[in-house]
């Protein structure tokens, strides 16, 4: 391939799905590395609160985790610029799978057969789900009105979920809040793609992406506060790509490769991925992932 300014512009406009998938995979690996390092540095014995923050910023391994997270975010944005939202966003579920051997190595423990089976279910299920995802990257011109209508629809959905969570008793409320957080994260990724491809005014897409990510982060903390980590994280990892796919189809007009056979494979893959994610997030406190950081990948 010959590289030039015009060629690069055409690459961004049309999209290079293979490169997008490669960037998404590397981004996921960076997120997993960051999550494992952050968990390792923050979970040791010592002080809490503000004193813990002051302690962390003096640790080089924590700064390496920050660099890995920033690198992952940049690669994720690049992947969204080149590939369909409906194809790139689901790759984030592999964060848990990649973090599993990394975290086990740092903790000097052996990954259990059950964890390997769960990881395999996630990977195989994701491959099946991606068979129905679009394999080219349209970048349609969108009116400001269309983007704002999508924003209103997502806002209404998030507010409905937040209101529903306030009325639910027990363990249901954190799960619903996590679904609201995942909806915000999925929306943020969609707006990132819109900004990166120029489908709508850059400042509009970028501003909405930041607002969506901030809302998702706040809602995720509320979910973790009362619901622990496992169930909220599993909910976020599953709902985020679903929202992204819905926005990709309805707003960005990304074509899904649906036939009866592909639909059956996709549904089976979603079930396998869901079961594997749930098993990994229920692995107990020794699980290697700092879960709230892993969930932030969707943004």
DAHU-V955849 format. One line per field, one symbol per residue. ss: DSSP state (h for helix, s for strand, l for the rest). phi: phi as a letter, one per 30 degrees, with the letter a starting at -180 (. if undefined). A space follows every 50 residues. Layout:
ss=???
phi=???
This chain:
ss=llllhhhhhhhhhhllhhhhhhhhhhhhhhhhhhhhhhhhhhllllllhh hhhhhhlllhhhhhhhhhhhhhhhhhhhhhhhllhhhhhhhhhhhhhhhh hhhhhhllllllhhhhhhhhhhhhhhhhhhlllllllllllllhhhhhhh hhhhhhhhhhhhhhhhhllllhhhhhhhhhhhhhhhhhhhhhhhhhhlll lhhhhhhhhhhhhhhhhhhhhhhhhhhllhhhhhhhhhhhhhhhhhhhhh lllllllllhhhhhhhhhhhhhhhhhhhhhhlllllllllhhhhhhhhl
phi=.ccaddddddddddjbddddddddddedddddddddddddddcddldbid dddddddccddddddddddddddddddddddcbdedcddddeddedddde dddddddhbcddedddddddddddddeddddcddcbcdbddcdedddddd ddddddddddddddddcddiddddddddddddddddddddddddddcidb eedddddddddddddddddddddddccicddddedddddedddddddddd cdhddcdcbedddddddddddddddddddddcdjddddcdddddddedd
